[in-house]
Amino acid sequence: MKIKEALIEASSGNIHPIYLLKGNDHFLQNFFIEKVSEIFFGDDPVNKIFMQPEEMKSKKIIERLIIIDLFATKKLFIIRNPQRIIGKSGIDLLEICKNPNTNYLIFLIIDDWLDKSVFISKIESIIQPVNVQTPYNQDIVKWANYIIKLNNKNADTRIVKKLVDMTGDSLAHLNNEINKLCLLIGSRKNIELNDIEQISGWKRERKLWEFLLALGNKKFDESVYIGQTLIENYGSILSLIYPLTNFFQEILYIKMKNGTFNKSNSYIGLPRSIKNKITYFADGFSEKKIRLAIKLLHRIDKKIKTQTINDETELIQFIGRIIG
């Protein structure tokens, strides 16, 4: 179920006693819980209880969920990783899903949308999961506009696109950076391009994004120029090894899947603007060349740790072997 559909249901008075949230966007998780809680509690005080199997015995968690409150007090329970509630307690949790206490509002949260374990499949046979994965580009732009308006600020289309390109790997990241921007500009209503440049670290991330884009498009001179600038900024080629390895692992993943892109299975750590073009980049590289790139990066990483190297020379030679 899409988050919008679930919220429309709740707003119409159809609040489910238990929700299963699947997906690792923490902003969406918190947003959904907050909106449903507002409807559920109304003017009553919110009694919120967090429980995690890693920090609390499964038996104790179940006891908290089945205890009968003599005063019929409304309570909100948030349980992360319910799949780790095992044995008799796991059976009890399934029974609670079938026969919930209507005075309780329970959110079961699983970060992995693809989790199809036996236990989770049993929960899904009772409760339809709400999708809280980071949305695709078109929807994340809508969220960016929504968050900006929540802060009583304005931004034109160009600014919003830049924000999404740079921080749209998750709504949590996007929300944090928009909040920083709004604090930065104070009482001023309009967010401007110069404001983005002032946020610590953003110039560096933007250059990394540009570097990967140039590399993916096989623009040799541009890749070398931006790569050299990055080394100058970072102080070492070492800081490029991880994002470059992620970049080529993403492309290799697409090759192995015959061009089918599943973002939930893909590697992490790349800007959204690059992830959106991975399938396109994959068409421009042979699998042999991709594997060579990953192998060369591994060699550079070993050399850095065992001997003195010339970072710019290593970078230029790497780019030359891959796209030259």
N, C-alpha and C positions, 0 to 999 in steps of 0.2 A: 504494500500500500504506500502511495506517495504521502509525504508529510502534509501536503496541502489538503488532500482528501481526509486524512485523519483529523486535522484541525477543524475542517468544516463540519465533520461528524460531531466532534466534541462541542463546537459552538452551538450546534442545534440541540444540545442536551444529551446526546448519545455518547457518554463517556464510558469507556471500557474500564473495568476494575484493574485489568492488567494489560500493559503494553510491552511488546517485544521490539526493542530498537536495534536494528542491525546496520552497521556502518561506522566508520571511524572518524567522522567529522564531529568533533566535540562541541563546536558551536551549534550545530543542528540538534545534537542530543540535548544540550542545555536549553536551547530555544523551545524545543517541543515540550520538554518537561515543565518549563516555566509557564507556557501558554495554557497547557492542560490543567496545571495546578491552580492557576488563577480562576479558571472556571469551576473546578472541583471544590475549592475552599471558599470561594466568594469572599465575604467579609470576615470569615473565620481566620484565626491565626494558623499559619502553615506549620505543621509538625513534620519536619523532614528528617528521615533516618537513612544514612548510607551504610551499606553492608557489602563486604567483599569476602569471598571464600578464602582468599589468600591471607586475610587478616583475622578471620573469625571462623570458628568451627561451624560446619554445615548444620549440625544439630541445633546450634544456638540461633542460626538464621531462621530455620524453620519454626522454632519456638516463638520467635518474635512475630512471625507472620500468622501464626494460628492462635495466639493468645487472644482471649475475648476481653474486650474493654467494657467494663460495666457501665461506663458513662457514654458509650457509643461515640467516642472521639474519633474524628477523621484523622488519618495518618497517611503520610507519603513515604514509601519505601523505594530506594534506588539500589538495585543489586547489579554490580558489574560481574561479568564472566559467570553467569549462572550454570554454564556447562561444567564448572568445576565443583558443583554440588553433586556429590556422587553417593552411591549406595542407597540405603533406606531413605536418606534425606532427599535424594534426587527423585525417588518415587513419590515422596510426600509433596515435593514442589509441583510435580505434574498434577497431583490431586488438587492442590491449591489453584492451579490454572483452570481446572475444570469447575471447581466450586469456590470461587473467590469470595472474600468478605467485602461487601459493597461499601463498607465504611473506610476501606483501605484503597489507596491508589498505588499500584506497584509498577515500577519500570524495570524490566530486565534488559540489560545492555550488553550487546556483543559487538565488538569492533569489526570482526571479520564477517563481511557480508556473505562470503562464500562458505561459511561454516555449515556443513551438512552432516555433522556427526549425528549418531543415532538419537542422542538425548535432545539435541536442538530440533531435529526433524519431528520428534514427538511433541515438543512445545509448539512448533509451527503447525502441527495438525490441529491444535486447539486454538492458537492465537495467530492471526495474520501479522507478519512482521511489518514494521514501519521502516521505510528506507531512509537512513540518515547518512548515506554516503555523500561525499562532496559532489555537488551537481556538475553537469557539463557546462561548457563555456557560456552558452546562451543564457542559461538559468543563473549562473554565478554573476553575470553582469546585472541581472535583476536584483540579486541579493546585495550587490555592491551599492546600487542606487538606494535600496531600502535602508541599508545601514547608514549611509550618508544622510538620508532624510531623518532617520531616528536621532541623529546628532544635530539636527536643525542646520545642516550645511547644504551647499549646492556644489555640483561639479559637472562640467560639460562632458559630452560623450568621449572626447579624446582623453581626458583625465581618468575617467572610469575605466576605459580600456587599458590604459597604462597601469593602473592599480591592479587590475585583474591579471594582466600579463606578468607582473612582478611578484604578486603575493597571493594569486588565486590557486595555489596548490591545495588550500583548504579554506573553508569559510572562517575557521578559527584564526588562521593567520591573517586573512583579509580583514576581519573585524578588528584584530589587535592593531594593525597598521593604520586603519582608518581612524580608530580612536586616538592614536598617537598624533596623526595629522590634525585632528580636530582640536586637540590640546595645544598643538603648535601654533595654530592660526588664531586662537583665542576667540574674540568676539566677531572677527571677520566671517562673513557668510560663505564666500566662494573659495574653494580649494583650487590652487593654481599649480602649474607644473614646477615652479621653483620651490614650492613647499615640499614636494616629493623628494627633490634633490637634497633637502636639508635633513631628512630623516637618516639617522646614522645607519650606514651599511647599505643603503639602497643603490647608490652609484655602483658599488662593487657588484651587487647582485645583477644589476642591469647589464653591466659589462660581461658578466659570465653568460647571461642569456644571449647577448649579441654574439659572443664567441662561439657558443654551441650552434647558433643559427647559421653563422658564416661557415662553420665546419660542416654542418649538415647539408648546406647548399653547395659545398665544395668550392668555396671562394678562397683560394690559397692566400693571396696577398692580404685580404681582410682578416683571415684567420690568424695569420702570423702577426699582423699589427696589433689586433685586440689581445691576442695571447701574450705578446710581449708586455703590453700595458698591464695586464692582469698579474704577470710575474713581478712587475715593478711595484704594483700596489700591494700584493700579498707577501712579497719578499722571497718567494720560492715557488718552483713548479709543483711542489708537493701538494699545494692547496688545489691544484687542478686535477690531480690524479683521481680523486674520488668522484667528482662530477663527470669527468670524461669516461671513467669506467662505467658509471651508471648509464650514461648516454649510450654507449655502445652495447651494454647489456640490454637496454630497452630495445634497441634496433635488432639485436640478435633474437630477442624474445619474439618479435614480430615475424622475423624470418622463419623461425621454428614453428610458428603458428600459421604460416602461409598467409601473412598479411592481416590476420584477424586480431584486432586490438581489444584487449580486455583490461581496462585500467585497474581493476581490483587485483589482478595478478601481477601487474607490472612492478618494476623496481621503483623505489622512492627517491626523493632528493632532487628532482628536476623541476624547473619552473613550468607552469601550466602551458605557457606559450610554446615551449619546446615539446611537451607531451602531445599537444594537439597536432604536431607535425611529424611525429615519430613514424607513422605509416608511410608518409611521403618520403622521409629520409631513407627509410628501409629500401625503397625501390632503387635508390641510387648507389647502394653498396652491395657487393656480393657477400655471401656468408663467409667466404674465405678471407675477405678483406676485414670484415668485422672481427673475426676471431684473431686475425693478426693484430688489430688495434688493441684488443684486450691483452694479448700476449706482450706487446711492446710496452704497454702501460705498467704491466706487472714487472717487466725488466727495469724500467726507469725507477719504479718504487724501490726495488732491491738495490739498484746502484746508488740511489740517494742515501740509503741507510748503511752502505758499506764503503763508499768512496766519495771523493770530491768531484762534482760534475759542473759543467756550464749549463745552467738551466735553459737559457735561450737557445743554445745549440741543440739540446735534447728536444725542445719543443719544435723547432723548425724541422729537424730530422723526422720527428714523429709525424708532423703534418704532411711533410713531403712524401713519406712512405704510404700514407693513407689516402690523400687526395691529390698529391702533386702529379 
